[in-house]
Amino acid sequence: MIARIGLGWRLVGLLAAMLVSVALPYIITRSSSEDALNSRDWVTHTADIKASTYRIDAILRSSEAAIYTMIAGGAVDKDLEDRALYVETRLPGVIAGLREMVRDNPEQVARLGGLESIAKGRGELTRKALDRLKAGDRDGAFAAMEDARQMFPFRDRVVEILAEESKLQDARRANARGTATDNRLVLGVAALAQIALLVIVVVVSERQIAIRLAAESRASDAVRRSQLIVQAVREPIAMLDTGLRTLLVNTAFAELYGFDTDDEQAHVPLRDIGNGAWDDPALLQRLNDVIARDRELWDYELTQRTVDGIDRFVVINARRIEEPDSPDPALLITVSDITARALVEQKVNELNRQLEGKVEQVSDVNRELEAFSYSVSHDLRAPLRHISGFAGKLESHLGDQADDRVRHYIDVISSSSRRMAQLIDDLLVFSRLGRGALRLQPVDMQSLVDEARALVETDARDRHIEWSVAPLPIVVGDENMLRTVWQNLLGNAVKYTANREVGRIEIGVERMPAGDYEFSVRDNGAGFDMQYASKLFGVFQRLHRASEFPGNGIGLANVRRIIARHGGRTWAEGETDRGAVFHFSLPASDLPGARMGDA
C-alpha cells in the first residue's frame, strides 16, 4: 500500500513535473511569445516612425537640392520644380501619418509639431525662391534658400525624433529580456525586426541615391543646354583665363574673328586672335585690371579690322566670373557691333556741320536784313517827315487864301504820310518778330487774356460786349510775343463786332490727342468769305475796306509769325456777316503747377 502511495506520489510528481515541464514552458513560451510579439510590434512601430522621419528628412533635402540645382543651371526645370514642391505636395501627408503613429507620446507630438512649423516655413521660402527663379532673379532665389537654411533648420528636430524613438526601442528590448530568461525567440524576432529595418533603410537609401543621380543627370543636361544657348547667341562671347587665353568662345566670336574652334583647348592668347584685332595695349591693360582687381569694363569703344577685312566699330564689355570647378577666376567678354550706328552718327555729325554753316549763312542774312531795315526806317522816314512838315507849312503859308480843294489836298498828303509812317513802323515790328530771340519761360495764358481784354475794353466803353473765357493753361513761350497775339486777336474781335448791338466774344482751349493746346477766339462780327481765308494772315492783306474797319492789315501776320516761332500753327474759319473763329496751337508744357483752373 505504501508502494501504491509512493507510486501515486511519483505519478503525481511525474504528472506535476510533466505538467510543469509542459505547462511552464508553455506559459513561459506563451508569455515570451506575447512579449516577443509585443516587442516586435513596438519595434515595427518604431521602424515605421523612423522610416517616416527619414522620409521627411529626405523630402526636405530633395526639395532644397532641387532649388539649388535650378539656381546653378539658371533655368526652371519641370521635374526639379515638382521635386522642389514636395515640401507642399507630399510632406503634409507624411507628417499627418507620423502624427497618428506618435499620438501616444506627447513629447514626440510636440517635437513633430515643431518640425511641421519648420517644414511650413521652408515651404514658403521654397515657393518664394522658385518664383524669383522663374523671374530670372537667381541671386534672389539663392538668398531665399539661404534664409530657409538659417531660419528653419530641420536636421536637429529630425535627430531628436529619431533619438527618442531609438531610446524607446532600447527600453522595450531591455524589458523583453528582463521578463523572460529564454528569449532567444524574442531576440530572433528582434533580430529579424532589425534586419527588416535595415532592409528598409537600405531600400530607402538606394531610392535616395537613385533620385540624386537622376537630379545630377538633369543638372548636367541643363549645363549642356546652357552651352547650346551660348553658342546660338549672335553676339560674340568669349571666356578667358587669368592670362587672357581662351577658355571658351561661341560661334559668333569664331566667325567674326576667324577663330579656329579646334584650337580652343590650346588656350590661344587674345592678342593673337583676329590678325591683331585685339592687339590694343590700352584694352589689354583694362582687361587685366578687370580680372586682377574684380572691376568691370563697360561700353569700351574700339575700331577693329575683322577677318572679313572690314573696319568695324565695336563696344566691348567685360567682367570677372568665378568658375565652380576652378580656384582661378575667369574673364567673360561680350562684343557688340555698332558699325551701323557709328556710321549714322558720323552722318548726323556731318549734317550738323552743314546745318551750322547754314545757320551762319542765315545769321549773315539776318544781320544784312537788320541793316536794311534800319536803312529803310531811317531813309524813308526822313522824306515822310519832310512831306508832312512842308504840307503843314504850305497850309500855314496859304492861310485863308486856300480854298476847300487845296485844304483837302493838304489833308490827303498829311494823312497819307502818317499812314506811310505807321506802315513802316508795322513792317519793322513784323521784321523784328522773325529775328528776335525767344525768351522762353512759363506763361500764364489766363493772365495775358485778362490783360488784353482790359486793354481793348478801354476803347469800347460805350459798347455792350459779352465775354466767355474758358479756363486757360500755363504754357512755355515768350511772354511779350504771346501778349501781342492776344492783343491782336481780341482787338480784331472787338473791332469787327462794332456793328453788332451786343458783341459776343468766346475764348476757349482744347487739349489735342497729340498733346498740343488749341486756343480759339470766336466772335459774332462781320466774318469773312472762306475763299479769301488764305489772305487773312498775309502782310498788309485786308478783306474789308479801311472806311468800314480801320487797320493796317499786319496784325494777323504778326500773330502767324509769333505762333510759328513757338512751333504752332494758325488758321481761321468764318462766314460773311455771321462771325469768325481764329485758332492757334501751342505745344503743351506739362509744367509743375500748369492748370486749367476756373476763369
Disulfide bonds with the S-S distance in Angstrom:
none
